[in-house]
Amino acid sequence: MRRNRDALIFHVSRHLWPSREAAGLASLLLCSKNTTRSWVEGRRRPPVWVLRALASYLQGHAKQLLSDAQYLEAEVVEREREPRRARGFAQIWERDGPGTVPRDARWHSGRRKQN
């Protein structure tokens, strides 16, 4: 059974690398996958330098995610302000090239256009 503080590295690695916790941690720390598996499963305690490296990685990761979230929020606000785009079936466009009279290109269930 895993103790609570030993489960911390498991939860962190599970969040960062779902379904491959030990391999992701090993690639980040450049150490053996068997060693990281023993840390993740709680059989051994990781050294302090591992905890510091993981903490600094998480802080950088969190800053990047927060800045990405801010860009996404700005994009949402911008897209909510613009008018709705016409979908393809409701567009009237110039079929014969620029400068020609726009013709209705919508599909009317095979009916001919009434004059």
C-alpha positions as CSV (number, residue, x, y, z in Angstrom):
1,M,0.0,0.0,0.0
2,R,1.3,3.4,-1.0
3,R,1.7,6.1,1.7
4,N,0.3,9.5,1.0
5,R,3.6,11.3,0.4
6,D,4.9,8.4,-1.7
7,A,1.7,8.7,-3.8
8,L,2.6,12.3,-4.7
9,I,5.2,11.4,-7.3
10,F,2.7,8.8,-8.7
11,H,-0.1,11.4,-9.1
12,V,2.3,14.0,-10.6
13,S,3.7,11.5,-13.2
14,R,0.2,10.1,-13.9
15,H,-1.0,13.7,-14.6
16,L,1.9,14.5,-16.9
17,W,2.2,11.2,-18.7
18,P,-1.0,9.2,-18.5
19,S,-0.5,5.4,-18.9
20,R,3.3,5.7,-19.1
21,E,4.3,7.3,-15.8
22,A,7.6,5.6,-15.4
23,A,8.8,6.1,-19.0
24,G,7.9,9.8,-19.0
25,L,9.6,10.4,-15.7
26,A,12.7,8.5,-16.9
27,S,12.9,10.5,-20.1
28,L,12.6,13.8,-18.2
29,L,15.2,12.9,-15.6
30,L,17.5,10.9,-17.9
31,C,17.6,7.8,-15.7
32,S,16.6,4.2,-15.8
33,K,13.0,3.3,-16.3
34,N,13.2,0.6,-13.7
35,T,14.4,3.1,-11.1
36,T,11.6,5.5,-11.9
37,R,9.0,2.7,-11.8
38,S,10.1,1.9,-8.2
39,W,9.6,5.6,-7.3
40,V,6.2,5.7,-9.0
41,E,5.0,2.5,-7.4
42,G,6.2,3.6,-4.0
43,R,8.7,0.9,-3.3
44,R,11.6,3.4,-3.1
45,R,11.8,7.1,-2.2
46,P,13.2,9.4,-4.9
47,P,16.2,11.5,-4.0
48,V,15.8,15.2,-3.3
49,W,17.3,16.3,-6.6
50,V,14.5,14.3,-8.4
51,L,11.9,16.1,-6.4
52,R,13.5,19.5,-7.1
53,A,13.8,18.8,-10.8
54,L,10.2,17.6,-11.0
55,A,9.0,20.7,-9.1
56,S,10.9,23.1,-11.4
57,Y,9.5,21.3,-14.5
58,L,6.0,21.6,-13.1
59,Q,6.4,25.3,-12.4
60,G,7.6,25.9,-16.0
61,H,4.8,23.7,-17.3
62,A,2.2,25.6,-15.3
63,K,3.4,29.0,-16.5
64,Q,3.1,27.8,-20.1
65,L,-0.3,26.3,-19.6
66,L,-1.6,29.5,-17.9
67,S,-0.3,31.7,-20.7
68,D,-1.9,29.3,-23.3
69,A,-5.2,29.6,-21.3
70,Q,-5.0,33.4,-21.5
71,Y,-4.5,33.3,-25.2
72,L,-7.5,30.9,-25.5
73,E,-9.7,33.2,-23.4
74,A,-8.7,36.2,-25.6
75,E,-9.6,34.1,-28.7
76,V,-13.0,33.2,-27.2
77,V,-13.8,36.8,-26.5
78,E,-12.7,37.9,-30.0
79,R,-14.8,35.1,-31.7
80,E,-17.9,35.9,-29.6
81,R,-17.7,39.5,-30.8
82,E,-17.6,38.8,-34.5
83,P,-20.8,38.1,-36.5
84,R,-21.8,34.6,-37.3
85,R,-20.3,33.2,-40.5
86,A,-22.6,32.0,-43.3
87,R,-22.5,28.3,-43.7
88,G,-21.8,26.8,-47.1
89,F,-25.4,26.0,-48.0
90,A,-26.5,29.7,-47.4
91,Q,-23.7,31.5,-49.2
92,I,-24.2,33.5,-52.4
93,W,-20.9,33.7,-54.2
94,E,-19.4,34.6,-57.5
95,R,-19.2,31.3,-59.4
96,D,-17.9,32.6,-62.7
97,G,-15.0,34.6,-61.5
98,P,-14.4,38.0,-60.0
99,G,-16.4,40.9,-61.3
100,T,-19.4,38.8,-62.5
101,V,-22.9,39.0,-61.2
102,P,-23.3,37.0,-58.0
103,R,-25.5,34.0,-58.6
104,D,-27.4,32.0,-55.9
105,A,-25.5,28.8,-55.5
106,R,-27.7,27.4,-52.8
107,W,-29.4,24.0,-53.2
108,H,-33.1,24.2,-53.4
109,S,-34.0,20.5,-53.4
110,G,-33.7,20.3,-57.2
111,R,-36.3,22.9,-57.7
112,R,-35.7,25.5,-60.4
113,K,-35.4,29.1,-59.3
114,Q,-38.7,31.1,-59.9
115,N,-38.3,34.3,-62.0
